[in-house]
Amino acid sequence: MLISGGVVVQCDRSGTPPQGFIPAPENIVPGYRYSGSAFSLPVDTLAVRREKKLAQLAARRWRAETGGVTVDGVAMATDRDTTAMLTAAFVTANADPNYSIRWKVQNGVFATVSAPQIIALATAVRDHVQACFDREDELTAAIVTANSAALDALDLESGWPS
């Protein structure tokens, strides 16, 4: 193993390692730490930790985005399929103020929804989805500028719309 700055940077398993290389167990690969007497698991760089935190953040936004929203006492799904159907109804409702549809709401019950109600529901769902992306944007900015301690302290669970 070739060590630089306490980190394994290169392996040579040829049997006769080049000068400057030290012997190591087979499972040691570049990225492992070396203290001068023992190898230990690699520590992620700040850049890698940021990438992982951004992936966690995207998953958290997805859960909030698709978790639904209550509008005037009616639970509305906010998954991509529902928002697409609601968007189509919104477009039609904007073009025809007399338009109405039968919409499946809580527990499989259907209700007649008028054009103004469709517009209100679609707007509320869109506002919810946008608020989720706004929160992700806010946390993304914090992640990409965070030092190690700030990254550790960053709370990805609070502040989401419900």
Disulfide bonds with the S-S distance in Angstrom:
none
